[in-house]
């Protein structure tokens, strides 16, 4: 009598079924299509965790640049002058300050220009 892997394969199928919860049609019902969908979704998740960092950096730079147009200085010159004046603020905090506290951002710009 040969040993069948009924328990093991059932467990494997059950794991995939659990991961496909919320998917539509055959992806949820069929093991084969579900496995493909789960594999692809993990690939997208891995890729987009890296793209998320890239997208947010672009957003912060855009916000800072928009706030700098009122002060008559370009983004690249502003960042250069920040570095030369030893102001250690990252782009995320600069964009938050630019959006929520324009007066403080104006002081930072003035300090950087001196």
N, C-alpha and C positions, 0 to 999 in steps of 0.2 A: 504494500500500500504506500503510495507516494504522499509526501507531505505537501499539502496545498497551502498557499499563503493567503488564505481567506481573511484572516484577522488583520494581517499587515496591510493588504491592499484596501480593505474596508476602511481602515484607519487613515490611510493616505488619501483615499477618495473623500472621506469625511472632512479632512483638513482643507482640501481644495474647495469643497462645497461651502465650508464656513467662510473662506476668504472671498468667495464670489457673491456673498450676500449683498443684495442691492443692485447687482447687475441684471441686465434684461435678457429675456428669451433663453436661448439654448446655452448661453454662457453660464447661467445659473443651474440649469438642469443637467447638462452633459459634462461628464468629467473631462473629456478630451478638449472641448472648446473652453471649458472653465480653466483648465491648466494653462492653455495658451494665453487666455485673457489675464490671468494672475501674473504670469511671467512678464507679459508686456507691461502691465501696470506697475510692477516693481521696477522695470527698466525706466519707465517714464518718471517714477517717483525719485529714483536715484539721480537722473539727469536734471530734473527740475529743482531738486534741492540745491544744486549748484547754480542753476540759472536764476533762482530766486535772489541770490546774493548779488548777481550781476544786475538784475532788474532794479533792485532797491537802490544800488549805488547810482544807477542812471537817474532814478527818480530824485534822489537827494541832490545830485549835481544840477538837475533841471530847476529844482526849487531854489537853490542857492543862486543860480544864474538869474532867475526871474527877480529875486530880491535885490540883486546887485545892479540891475538896470536902472533902478531909482537913484542909485548912488554914482552912476556914471563910471563904473569900473568893470572890466571884463573878468570873467571867472578865473581864467588862467593867471592873470596878474594878481588877483586877490589871493589865490592859493599860494602863489610865489611869495607875496609879501607877508602872508601869515607865517610861512615857514621861516622867512628871514627874521621876523620879529619874535620868534620862539613862542608863538601861540599854538598850543597843542590841543586843538579841537578837531574831532573827526567830522566827516561830512554829514553823518546822521545827526549829530547834535547841532551842527551849524544850520541844517535845514529846519530842525525843530525850532531853534531860536528865531530864524528868519520868518517862520510862519506865525509863531505864537507871541513873539516879543520883538516887534520891529525896532523899538528904541534901543534895546540891548544889542541888536544886530548892527544898528547904525554906529554904536560905540565901538564894536569890534572892527567894523570897516575903518573907522577913523583911526583907531589904534594901529591897524595894519598899514595904513597909508603913511603914517609918520615915520 
